[in-house]
Amino acid sequence: MLTILFFAQTRELIGVDSLALPSTFTTAEQVRQHLAEKGEHWQLALEKGKILVAINQTLMPLDSCVNAGDEIAFFPPVTGG
């Protein structure tokens, strides 16, 4: 299983904090694509180029490999001053 977490505006748009998915995906991008197909809010929240991903609490590119037991977190870029 993969544990999927959502933070900040991403979580607000889809109304979900976390979920579990089977370990049938090989990259974080495949996970993102799968989730974006769940509907309009999901697609907006997980829009490619406007989302960051952390795998096991390390910021990674979307094309990074994922393995069974991984924690994958999606969140918008952080800005501030």
Backbone atoms as SQL, in Angstrom:
CREATE TABLE atoms (id INTEGER PRIMARY KEY, chain TEXT, resi INTEGER, resn TEXT, atom TEXT, x REAL, y REAL, z REAL);
INSERT INTO atoms VALUES
  (1, 'A', 1, 'MET', 'N', 0.831, -1.185, 0.000),
  (2, 'A', 1, 'MET', 'CA', 0.000, 0.000, 0.000),
  (3, 'A', 1, 'MET', 'C', 0.879, 1.254, 0.000),
  (4, 'A', 2, 'LEU', 'N', 0.314, 2.313, -0.582),
  (5, 'A', 2, 'LEU', 'CA', 0.918, 3.636, -0.545),
  (6, 'A', 2, 'LEU', 'C', 0.024, 4.516, 0.324),
  (7, 'A', 3, 'THR', 'N', 0.625, 5.306, 1.181),
  (8, 'A', 3, 'THR', 'CA', -0.114, 6.280, 1.971),
  (9, 'A', 3, 'THR', 'C', 0.006, 7.621, 1.267),
  (10, 'A', 4, 'ILE', 'N', -1.115, 8.232, 0.925),
  (11, 'A', 4, 'ILE', 'CA', -1.134, 9.492, 0.211),
  (12, 'A', 4, 'ILE', 'C', -1.656, 10.570, 1.151),
  (13, 'A', 5, 'LEU', 'N', -0.894, 11.654, 1.296),
  (14, 'A', 5, 'LEU', 'CA', -1.265, 12.770, 2.159),
  (15, 'A', 5, 'LEU', 'C', -1.458, 14.029, 1.321),
  (16, 'A', 6, 'PHE', 'N', -2.357, 14.894, 1.765),
  (17, 'A', 6, 'PHE', 'CA', -2.627, 16.150, 1.074),
  (18, 'A', 6, 'PHE', 'C', -2.537, 17.283, 2.088),
  (19, 'A', 7, 'PHE', 'N', -1.916, 18.394, 1.669),
  (20, 'A', 7, 'PHE', 'CA', -1.713, 19.518, 2.574),
  (21, 'A', 7, 'PHE', 'C', -2.155, 20.831, 1.944),
  (22, 'A', 8, 'ALA', 'N', -2.463, 21.792, 2.812),
  (23, 'A', 8, 'ALA', 'CA', -2.765, 23.177, 2.448),
  (24, 'A', 8, 'ALA', 'C', -3.918, 23.253, 1.450),
  (25, 'A', 9, 'GLN', 'N', -3.777, 24.084, 0.422),
  (26, 'A', 9, 'GLN', 'CA', -4.848, 24.296, -0.546),
  (27, 'A', 9, 'GLN', 'C', -5.235, 23.001, -1.262),
  (28, 'A', 10, 'THR', 'N', -4.288, 22.123, -1.466),
  (29, 'A', 10, 'THR', 'CA', -4.592, 20.836, -2.103),
  (30, 'A', 10, 'THR', 'C', -5.639, 20.088, -1.290),
  (31, 'A', 11, 'ARG', 'N', -5.432, 20.008, 0.001),
  (32, 'A', 11, 'ARG', 'CA', -6.374, 19.330, 0.901),
  (33, 'A', 11, 'ARG', 'C', -7.720, 20.057, 0.922),
  (34, 'A', 12, 'GLU', 'N', -7.682, 21.379, 0.937),
  (35, 'A', 12, 'GLU', 'CA', -8.921, 22.160, 0.971),
  (36, 'A', 12, 'GLU', 'C', -9.760, 21.938, -0.289),
  (37, 'A', 13, 'LEU', 'N', -9.122, 21.866, -1.450),
  (38, 'A', 13, 'LEU', 'CA', -9.843, 21.695, -2.707),
  (39, 'A', 13, 'LEU', 'C', -10.536, 20.334, -2.816),
  (40, 'A', 14, 'ILE', 'N', -9.860, 19.287, -2.329),
  (41, 'A', 14, 'ILE', 'CA', -10.434, 17.946, -2.490),
  (42, 'A', 14, 'ILE', 'C', -11.178, 17.460, -1.250),
  (43, 'A', 15, 'GLY', 'N', -10.961, 18.112, -0.116),
  (44, 'A', 15, 'GLY', 'CA', -11.666, 17.739, 1.103),
  (45, 'A', 15, 'GLY', 'C', -11.221, 16.422, 1.705),
  (46, 'A', 16, 'VAL', 'N', -9.977, 16.031, 1.426),
  (47, 'A', 16, 'VAL', 'CA', -9.455, 14.759, 1.930),
  (48, 'A', 16, 'VAL', 'C', -8.063, 15.005, 2.529),
  (49, 'A', 17, 'ASP', 'N', -7.822, 14.462, 3.722),
  (50, 'A', 17, 'ASP', 'CA', -6.508, 14.589, 4.362),
  (51, 'A', 17, 'ASP', 'C', -5.533, 13.525, 3.876),
  (52, 'A', 18, 'SER', 'N', -6.048, 12.301, 3.729),
  (53, 'A', 18, 'SER', 'CA', -5.176, 11.184, 3.354),
  (54, 'A', 18, 'SER', 'C', -6.013, 10.051, 2.794),
  (55, 'A', 19, 'LEU', 'N', -5.332, 9.155, 2.108),
  (56, 'A', 19, 'LEU', 'CA', -5.957, 7.933, 1.622),
  (57, 'A', 19, 'LEU', 'C', -4.885, 6.902, 1.357),
  (58, 'A', 20, 'ALA', 'N', -5.294, 5.682, 1.154),
  (59, 'A', 20, 'ALA', 'CA', -4.368, 4.588, 0.843),
  (60, 'A', 20, 'ALA', 'C', -4.669, 4.080, -0.557),
  (61, 'A', 21, 'LEU', 'N', -3.616, 3.781, -1.295),
  (62, 'A', 21, 'LEU', 'CA', -3.740, 3.211, -2.636),
  (63, 'A', 21, 'LEU', 'C', -2.909, 1.945, -2.722),
  (64, 'A', 22, 'PRO', 'N', -3.299, 1.024, -3.582),
  (65, 'A', 22, 'PRO', 'CA', -2.469, -0.161, -3.777),
  (66, 'A', 22, 'PRO', 'C', -1.122, 0.229, -4.376),
  (67, 'A', 23, 'SER', 'N', -0.144, -0.595, -4.186),
  (68, 'A', 23, 'SER', 'CA', 1.213, -0.323, -4.653),
  (69, 'A', 23, 'SER', 'C', 1.396, -0.701, -6.116),
  (70, 'A', 24, 'THR', 'N', 0.443, -0.352, -6.966),
  (71, 'A', 24, 'THR', 'CA', 0.528, -0.715, -8.378),
  (72, 'A', 24, 'THR', 'C', 1.138, 0.395, -9.231),
  (73, 'A', 25, 'PHE', 'N', 1.488, 1.518, -8.612),
  (74, 'A', 25, 'PHE', 'CA', 2.067, 2.644, -9.333),
  (75, 'A', 25, 'PHE', 'C', 3.584, 2.607, -9.209),
  (76, 'A', 26, 'THR', 'N', 4.267, 3.059, -10.253),
  (77, 'A', 26, 'THR', 'CA', 5.727, 3.038, -10.206),
  (78, 'A', 26, 'THR', 'C', 6.340, 4.416, -9.987),
  (79, 'A', 27, 'THR', 'N', 5.570, 5.493, -10.245),
  (80, 'A', 27, 'THR', 'CA', 6.086, 6.851, -10.025),
  (81, 'A', 27, 'THR', 'C', 5.029, 7.706, -9.325),
  (82, 'A', 28, 'ALA', 'N', 5.491, 8.783, -8.716),
  (83, 'A', 28, 'ALA', 'CA', 4.576, 9.731, -8.097),
  (84, 'A', 28, 'ALA', 'C', 3.688, 10.372, -9.159),
  (85, 'A', 29, 'GLU', 'N', 4.200, 10.556, -10.358),
  (86, 'A', 29, 'GLU', 'CA', 3.408, 11.129, -11.446),
  (87, 'A', 29, 'GLU', 'C', 2.233, 10.218, -11.803),
  (88, 'A', 30, 'GLN', 'N', 2.430, 8.923, -11.798),
  (89, 'A', 30, 'GLN', 'CA', 1.324, 7.997, -12.066),
  (90, 'A', 30, 'GLN', 'C', 0.249, 8.115, -10.984),
  (91, 'A', 31, 'VAL', 'N', 0.674, 8.287, -9.751),
  (92, 'A', 31, 'VAL', 'CA', -0.273, 8.477, -8.655),
  (93, 'A', 31, 'VAL', 'C', -1.039, 9.780, -8.875),
  (94, 'A', 32, 'ARG', 'N', -0.317, 10.860, -9.198),
  (95, 'A', 32, 'ARG', 'CA', -0.955, 12.150, -9.445),
  (96, 'A', 32, 'ARG', 'C', -1.989, 12.046, -10.563),
  (97, 'A', 33, 'GLN', 'N', -1.620, 11.413, -11.667),
  (98, 'A', 33, 'GLN', 'CA', -2.538, 11.263, -12.799),
  (99, 'A', 33, 'GLN', 'C', -3.785, 10.475, -12.398),
  (100, 'A', 34, 'HIS', 'N', -3.581, 9.383, -11.683),
  (101, 'A', 34, 'HIS', 'CA', -4.704, 8.551, -11.232),
  (102, 'A', 34, 'HIS', 'C', -5.668, 9.364, -10.370),
  (103, 'A', 35, 'LEU', 'N', -5.132, 10.111, -9.431),
  (104, 'A', 35, 'LEU', 'CA', -5.984, 10.892, -8.536),
  (105, 'A', 35, 'LEU', 'C', -6.666, 12.042, -9.273),
  (106, 'A', 36, 'ALA', 'N', -5.977, 12.666, -10.224),
  (107, 'A', 36, 'ALA', 'CA', -6.559, 13.777, -10.989),
  (108, 'A', 36, 'ALA', 'C', -7.775, 13.339, -11.799),
  (109, 'A', 37, 'GLU', 'N', -7.860, 12.055, -12.101),
  (110, 'A', 37, 'GLU', 'CA', -9.001, 11.526, -12.854),
  (111, 'A', 37, 'GLU', 'C', -10.261, 11.372, -12.001),
  (112, 'A', 38, 'LYS', 'N', -10.160, 11.633, -10.692),
  (113, 'A', 38, 'LYS', 'CA', -11.299, 11.468, -9.796),
  (114, 'A', 38, 'LYS', 'C', -12.338, 12.581, -9.955),
  (115, 'A', 39, 'GLY', 'N', -11.989, 13.659, -10.647),
  (116, 'A', 39, 'GLY', 'CA', -12.965, 14.729, -10.842),
  (117, 'A', 39, 'GLY', 'C', -12.314, 16.087, -10.967),
  (118, 'A', 40, 'GLU', 'N', -13.161, 17.071, -11.195),
  (119, 'A', 40, 'GLU', 'CA', -12.690, 18.431, -11.463),
  (120, 'A', 40, 'GLU', 'C', -11.873, 19.023, -10.312),
  (121, 'A', 41, 'HIS', 'N', -12.352, 18.847, -9.075),
  (122, 'A', 41, 'HIS', 'CA', -11.609, 19.396, -7.935),
  (123, 'A', 41, 'HIS', 'C', -10.248, 18.716, -7.779),
  (124, 'A', 42, 'TRP', 'N', -10.225, 17.427, -7.997),
  (125, 'A', 42, 'TRP', 'CA', -8.968, 16.684, -7.909),
  (126, 'A', 42, 'TRP', 'C', -7.999, 17.157, -8.996),
  (127, 'A', 43, 'GLN', 'N', -8.509, 17.345, -10.200),
  (128, 'A', 43, 'GLN', 'CA', -7.668, 17.786, -11.314),
  (129, 'A', 43, 'GLN', 'C', -7.086, 19.165, -11.016),
  (130, 'A', 44, 'LEU', 'N', -7.898, 20.068, -10.502),
  (131, 'A', 44, 'LEU', 'CA', -7.433, 21.409, -10.165),
  (132, 'A', 44, 'LEU', 'C', -6.399, 21.361, -9.036),
  (133, 'A', 45, 'ALA', 'N', -6.674, 20.584, -8.007),
  (134, 'A', 45, 'ALA', 'CA', -5.783, 20.496, -6.848),
  (135, 'A', 45, 'ALA', 'C', -4.441, 19.867, -7.197),
  (136, 'A', 46, 'LEU', 'N', -4.436, 18.951, -8.165),
  (137, 'A', 46, 'LEU', 'CA', -3.216, 18.201, -8.500),
  (138, 'A', 46, 'LEU', 'C', -2.679, 18.557, -9.884),
  (139, 'A', 47, 'GLU', 'N', -2.933, 19.792, -10.316),
  (140, 'A', 47, 'GLU', 'CA', -2.503, 20.229, -11.643),
  (141, 'A', 47, 'GLU', 'C', -0.984, 20.171, -11.776),
  (142, 'A', 48, 'LYS', 'N', -0.536, 19.484, -12.804),
  (143, 'A', 48, 'LYS', 'CA', 0.899, 19.329, -13.043),
  (144, 'A', 48, 'LYS', 'C', 1.519, 20.702, -13.246),
  (145, 'A', 49, 'GLY', 'N', 2.665, 20.915, -12.658),
  (146, 'A', 49, 'GLY', 'CA', 3.345, 22.195, -12.738),
  (147, 'A', 49, 'GLY', 'C', 2.969, 23.133, -11.601),
  (148, 'A', 50, 'LYS', 'N', 1.915, 22.779, -10.859),
  (149, 'A', 50, 'LYS', 'CA', 1.462, 23.613, -9.747),
  (150, 'A', 50, 'LYS', 'C', 1.382, 22.829, -8.451),
  (151, 'A', 51, 'ILE', 'N', 2.071, 21.699, -8.420),
  (152, 'A', 51, 'ILE', 'CA', 2.014, 20.823, -7.248),
  (153, 'A', 51, 'ILE', 'C', 3.416, 20.300, -6.946),
  (154, 'A', 52, 'LEU', 'N', 3.710, 20.146, -5.681),
  (155, 'A', 52, 'LEU', 'CA', 4.973, 19.540, -5.258),
  (156, 'A', 52, 'LEU', 'C', 4.673, 18.192, -4.632),
  (157, 'A', 53, 'VAL', 'N', 5.681, 17.325, -4.617),
  (158, 'A', 53, 'VAL', 'CA', 5.506, 16.009, -4.016),
  (159, 'A', 53, 'VAL', 'C', 6.702, 15.705, -3.106),
  (160, 'A', 54, 'ALA', 'N', 6.389, 15.099, -1.984),
  (161, 'A', 54, 'ALA', 'CA', 7.424, 14.580, -1.090),
  (162, 'A', 54, 'ALA', 'C', 7.181, 13.080, -0.948),
  (163, 'A', 55, 'ILE', 'N', 8.249, 12.331, -1.069),
  (164, 'A', 55, 'ILE', 'CA', 8.180, 10.883, -0.881),
  (165, 'A', 55, 'ILE', 'C', 8.968, 10.564, 0.376),
  (166, 'A', 56, 'ASN', 'N', 8.288, 9.990, 1.345),
  (167, 'A', 56, 'ASN', 'CA', 8.901, 9.693, 2.645),
  (168, 'A', 56, 'ASN', 'C', 9.556, 10.937, 3.239),
  (169, 'A', 57, 'GLN', 'N', 8.835, 12.049, 3.148),
  (170, 'A', 57, 'GLN', 'CA', 9.196, 13.337, 3.738),
  (171, 'A', 57, 'GLN', 'C', 10.412, 13.991, 3.101),
  (172, 'A', 58, 'THR', 'N', 10.715, 13.617, 1.849),
  (173, 'A', 58, 'THR', 'CA', 11.797, 14.251, 1.095),
  (174, 'A', 58, 'THR', 'C', 11.222, 14.787, -0.204),
  (175, 'A', 59, 'LEU', 'N', 11.419, 16.075, -0.455),
  (176, 'A', 59, 'LEU', 'CA', 10.936, 16.688, -1.688),
  (177, 'A', 59, 'LEU', 'C', 11.598, 16.010, -2.879),
  (178, 'A', 60, 'MET', 'N', 10.766, 15.574, -3.844),
  (179, 'A', 60, 'MET', 'CA', 11.263, 14.801, -4.983),
  (180, 'A', 60, 'MET', 'C', 10.583, 15.285, -6.267),
  (181, 'A', 61, 'PRO', 'N', 11.196, 14.999, -7.433),
  (182, 'A', 61, 'PRO', 'CA', 10.508, 15.264, -8.702),
  (183, 'A', 61, 'PRO', 'C', 9.334, 14.300, -8.874),
  (184, 'A', 62, 'LEU', 'N', 8.323, 14.730, -9.630),
  (185, 'A', 62, 'LEU', 'CA', 7.147, 13.884, -9.847),
  (186, 'A', 62, 'LEU', 'C', 7.476, 12.556, -10.523),
  (187, 'A', 63, 'ASP', 'N', 8.542, 12.513, -11.309),
  (188, 'A', 63, 'ASP', 'CA', 8.872, 11.269, -12.006),
  (189, 'A', 63, 'ASP', 'C', 9.669, 10.290, -11.132),
  (190, 'A', 64, 'SER', 'N', 9.770, 10.587, -9.834),
  (191, 'A', 64, 'SER', 'CA', 10.494, 9.702, -8.915),
  (192, 'A', 64, 'SER', 'C', 9.733, 8.405, -8.689),
  (193, 'A', 65, 'CYS', 'N', 10.478, 7.338, -8.487),
  (194, 'A', 65, 'CYS', 'CA', 9.890, 6.018, -8.239),
  (195, 'A', 65, 'CYS', 'C', 9.246, 5.967, -6.861),
  (196, 'A', 66, 'VAL', 'N', 8.175, 5.187, -6.768),
  (197, 'A', 66, 'VAL', 'CA', 7.539, 4.913, -5.481),
  (198, 'A', 66, 'VAL', 'C', 7.506, 3.408, -5.271),
  (199, 'A', 67, 'ASN', 'N', 7.540, 3.018, -4.003),
  (200, 'A', 67, 'ASN', 'CA', 7.561, 1.602, -3.637),
  (201, 'A', 67, 'ASN', 'C', 6.515, 1.325, -2.569),
  (202, 'A', 68, 'ALA', 'N', 6.142, 0.077, -2.442),
  (203, 'A', 68, 'ALA', 'CA', 5.191, -0.333, -1.410),
  (204, 'A', 68, 'ALA', 'C', 5.639, 0.211, -0.059),
  (205, 'A', 69, 'GLY', 'N', 4.696, 0.761, 0.692),
  (206, 'A', 69, 'GLY', 'CA', 4.986, 1.295, 2.014),
  (207, 'A', 69, 'GLY', 'C', 5.376, 2.759, 2.020),
  (208, 'A', 70, 'ASP', 'N', 5.561, 3.370, 0.850),
  (209, 'A', 70, 'ASP', 'CA', 5.966, 4.776, 0.788),
  (210, 'A', 70, 'ASP', 'C', 4.826, 5.696, 1.218),
  (211, 'A', 71, 'GLU', 'N', 5.219, 6.838, 1.765),
  (212, 'A', 71, 'GLU', 'CA', 4.299, 7.920, 2.072),
  (213, 'A', 71, 'GLU', 'C', 4.520, 8.999, 1.015),
  (214, 'A', 72, 'ILE', 'N', 3.458, 9.367, 0.321),
  (215, 'A', 72, 'ILE', 'CA', 3.544, 10.352, -0.748),
  (216, 'A', 72, 'ILE', 'C', 2.668, 11.534, -0.368),
  (217, 'A', 73, 'ALA', 'N', 3.268, 12.713, -0.287),
  (218, 'A', 73, 'ALA', 'CA', 2.529, 13.912, 0.108),
  (219, 'A', 73, 'ALA', 'C', 2.483, 14.887, -1.057),
  (220, 'A', 74, 'PHE', 'N', 1.285, 15.402, -1.340),
  (221, 'A', 74, 'PHE', 'CA', 1.098, 16.414, -2.367),
  (222, 'A', 74, 'PHE', 'C', 0.735, 17.731, -1.700),
  (223, 'A', 75, 'PHE', 'N', 1.349, 18.829, -2.173),
  (224, 'A', 75, 'PHE', 'CA', 1.091, 20.145, -1.593),
  (225, 'A', 75, 'PHE', 'C', 1.479, 21.226, -2.600),
  (226, 'A', 76, 'PRO', 'N', 0.873, 22.410, -2.465),
  (227, 'A', 76, 'PRO', 'CA', 1.210, 23.498, -3.375),
  (228, 'A', 76, 'PRO', 'C', 2.565, 24.095, -3.001),
  (229, 'A', 77, 'PRO', 'N', 3.192, 24.797, -3.946),
  (230, 'A', 77, 'PRO', 'CA', 4.443, 25.492, -3.591),
  (231, 'A', 77, 'PRO', 'C', 4.188, 26.473, -2.452),
  (232, 'A', 78, 'VAL', 'N', 5.142, 26.617, -1.578),
  (233, 'A', 78, 'VAL', 'CA', 5.022, 27.483, -0.424),
  (234, 'A', 78, 'VAL', 'C', 5.642, 28.829, -0.741),
  (235, 'A', 79, 'THR', 'N', 4.917, 29.892, -0.417),
  (236, 'A', 79, 'THR', 'CA', 5.465, 31.237, -0.577),
  (237, 'A', 79, 'THR', 'C', 5.292, 31.975, 0.735),
  (238, 'A', 80, 'GLY', 'N', 6.015, 33.007, 0.891),
  (239, 'A', 80, 'GLY', 'CA', 5.890, 33.795, 2.111),
  (240, 'A', 80, 'GLY', 'C', 6.947, 34.877, 2.153),
  (241, 'A', 81, 'GLY', 'N', 6.922, 35.618, 3.199),
  (242, 'A', 81, 'GLY', 'CA', 7.868, 36.728, 3.251),
  (243, 'A', 81, 'GLY', 'C', 8.397, 36.970, 4.608);
